[in-house]
Amino acid sequence: MSSNACTIWTPRVLSILRIVSGYLLLLHGTAKLFGVPHVGMFDGLQLASLMGVAGIIELVCGALLLIGLFTRPAAFLASGFTAAAYFIGHVAAKGALFLPVLNGGDAAILYCFAYLYIFFAGPGPWSVDSARNKA
């Protein structure tokens, strides 16, 4: 692929990264709050619990990132949230701070840095934010 083709596709792929990572975060929230998709460990989840609050953050930030609305604040919050998820849900529970392959925190770390990148890079062209800025 030529350098020019990469340059043309870079902002579009940023949008795709934002859309896919937002959708995945949204799914975590809907699983916790609405039981869709059903995950047995979330049955009977209390909204005022740590997992309930996590579900609210995942639902709101995931939806905002999916459509690209208020992208930078949503990405910043999602990045911090997934960093906290790594330390609270993986390191505190299983240890191995520098070995996420042992504590199951690989995805949380990747999400954290993907959202951090989106915070700095912006929403990409396929977003509500971009459409609002053009109007």
Protein Blocks (a to p, Z undefined) as FASTA:
>chain_A
ZZklmmmmmmmmmmmmmmmmmmmmmmmmmmmmnopacdfklgoiafklmklmmmmmmmmm
mmmmmnopaklmmmmmmmmmmmmmmmmmmmmmngomllmklnopmmmmmmmmmmmmmmmn
onojadfklmmmmZZ
